[in-house]
Amino acid sequence: CSSTTCIRLVQDYSALDPAGKGVEIRFLPDGDWFSICDNSWEQEEAEIVCRQLGFADGMTLRPFYPQLSKYLKVSIECNGTEESLEVCYNFKTYKESRTCSSSGGQKAVVRCLELPTPSPQPLPIPSP
């Protein structure tokens, strides 16, 4: 979490990729969790969210169909080098909604890539 928000990934069974996770945001100190709409969600935002959560990288996915959720319309424009979503140059939140757009909308879904596991290093052989 940052000083103002928390980001988490939740299982999203609607995603075409079973590894897909829905992106949720919470505004501190005691706000509710909201799914982020994918209206302005691109690859750059997916990469930032995954890195922000400690993964090596990430990719954006599209859900198969929208899930019932509390949505938050968020406008985010990132260049891909930011440390977190909150520092992207166009991070604006709009009102709470039950859908993401007039056409039903979808929520932002990502697939995060794990950091590679380091190979075990051989232990040094002690000198006699």
N, C-alpha and C positions, 0 to 999 in steps of 0.2 A: 504494500500500500504506500501511497504517497501521503502528503499531509492533507490532501483534499479528496482523494478517491482511492478505491480499491478495484482491481480488475480480477475476474476469475473466469475459468473455463468450466462449462457444464456439459454433461453428456447430451448429445443432440441426435436422437434416433431418426430424425428426419433427413439428416445429411446423406448425400449419395455415397460418401466415403465413411465407413464405420469408425474411422479414427477422428472424424470431425467433431469439434466441440463448439458449443455456442458461447459467444462472448457476452459477459455480463459486467455491468459497472455499478458501483455503489458510491454515493457521495457521502463523505464523512461530515459530522461525527456519527450520525445514527440514521442514515437514509436507508431506503429499501434497495434491493437488487433489481436491476432492469436489464432486459436483453437489449443489445444495441441493434438498431436497424441497419441494414446493409445498403441503404440508399447512396451513401457516398463512400462506402467501404471498398477499398482496393487492396492490392497486394502489399503495398507499403505499410498499411495499417496492420495487416496480419503479421508481417515480419516484426513490427515494433511490439505488438502485444505478446508474441511468443518470446522475444528476447527479454521483454520486461518481466516475464514470469520465469526466466531462467533457462529457456530452451535455446538451442543453437539457432533456429530459424523457423519460419512458418510459411504457410500458403493459405490463401483465401479459398473457401469452398462455398458452394451455393447449396442451401437446404433443398430437399425434395419438395417439401410443402411447409408452410408456416405452422409453428406450434402455438398453442395458446400460452400466452405469457404476458407479463407487464413489459411493454416496450418503452424505450426512450429514444426519441428522435434526436440523433446527434449528427452534427456536421463536423467531419474530421478531414483535414487535408494534411498529409505528411509527405515529406520527401524521402523517408526511409532511413534517415540517419539519427532520428531523435531517440532519446533514451526511454521515453514513455509517451503515451497518447496525449497526456495533459500538456506537453510542451509543443505539440504540433501547432503550426501557425494558424489554423482555423478550427479550434476546438470549441464548438458552441453546442449547448444543449437546448432542446426545445421541450415542449410539454410532454407529459406522460400520455401514452396512447395505448389502445388495444390492438392497433395494426400499425404497420410501418409506412404505408402509403395509401393513396386512394384506391389502388388496385390490389390491396391485400398485403403487399409487401413481404419481405422476408427478413429474418434476423441474420446478423453477421455470424458466420461459422468459419473456423480456422482448423488447420491441421498443423500442430507444432512438431518440429523435428528435434529429437533428443540430442543432447550433447554426446559426442563420441566417448565411449568408456576408454580411459587410458589403459594401455597394455601394462600388465604387471612388470615391474622392473626387477631384474635378478638381484638378489641380495649379495653384497660384497663378501668375498671369502676372506675370513680373518687370516692375518699373517701369523705363522707359527712363532 
